[in-house]
Amino acid sequence: MNTKLSVNINKVATIRNARGGSLPDVLKFAKDCYRYGAHGITIHPRPDQRHITFKDVEDLADEFPKSDCEYNIEGYPSDAFLKMAIDAKPSQITLVPDPPHVLTSDSGWNTITHFDFLKDVIQKIQSHQIRVSLFIDTHLDFIENAKKLNADRIEFYTGYYAEMFPNDPEKAIFEYKKAATFANEIGIGINAGHDLSLENLHYFKSQIPNLLEVSIGHALISDCLYFGLENTISMYLRKLEG
């Protein structure tokens, strides 16, 4: 099956914000990603707006409902985040268990401890006909509870995979393969993201059955510095073939 590539553009906003101006143009960059073949755009607006701003959320919302581009907003489901994300009417909201101070997402939901909280949040989002994905680790109990919560998809946190991959690819992928098999058995969709790159993406894709979408930001934006945006998008798409 074809796995969709969603480009996380947070780092582009970080570069823009460093100078306080409008360069690089975040909206143009997102539109160009789609024009060059990416299937979606991911953003993770944080309360301090240190990369994606609330205006970016609105600007992207104005653009992408007009196209087939998947618009994915991820973040911690505070009341303020939920209002902003739901108002933007994205294709998907990915719920991430990040407190405001963290540098980047580094773990998934404990869907047992947070079951009641997530149940209310998921129902609220889905009442607006928006797909819900839960950022999650490979624990089978957590995946089973994601299904019980009626989440549409899970997104595997792949930081552990990326860390182990250079030394032992088979060990790195083992728990993900087992978790993906279980997710397929119980009928919940699979996304993946965090530290996926040109070096480790194809192997991950080849080992995970029915992988629907990958969200890639830091590595892809870094590769653009060497290869250019259009070429980089093509390189990542080729890694997802087969």
C-alpha positions, 0 to 999 in steps of 0.5 A: 500500500502507499504510505503518505508523506506528511511534512512537519514544517515547525523548523521552517517557522523556527528559522523565520522566528529567529529574525522576527520577520516573514522569511522563510514564508511558512505558507509558501513552503507548505504549498510547495511541499504539496506541489512537489508531491508531499501528501500532507502538512503537519504542524505542532503549535505550542503555547509559547509560539516558539515555532508555529504561531496561531496565525500560521494555524489560521493561514494554513487552514485557509489554504488546505481545505481547498486541496486534497492536502492532508492538514494535520495539527498535533499537540497537547489537548488543552482547552485552548489547543482544542478550540484552535485546532477544531476551528481550523478544521484539519484532516487530522488532529494528533494528540500528543502528551507534551507538557508546555516546557518540553523541547520535542515530543519524546514519548506516547500516551499512557492510554490506561492512566489517561483513559477518561480524559482522552475519551472526552477529548476524542469524542469532542474532536470526532463530533466535528468530523475530524480524524483523531490519532494518538501519539503512542509507544509500542505497548500492546495494552496502550494500543488496545486502549486506543482502540477502546477509546475509538481513536481512528489511528495511532502514531508510533513514536519512532525515536527509539527505533531511530536511536537503535537503527544504526547499530541493530536494525532488526532489534530496532524494529522488533517491538514496532513490528509486533505492535503493528501486527496487533494494531492491524488485528484490532483494526486501528490505523497506523501512522509513525513519526519522530526522527525518521530520515532518509537513512532509516525510513525505507526499512521502517516502511518495509517492516510495518504492514499497512503504514498509512502515514509518516510525519517527518520534520527535522531530518527532511528540513535539514536535508533541504539545505543540501538537496533543495526542497523539490529533490528532498521531497522526491527522495523521501517519497522514493523511500516510501515506495514498495 
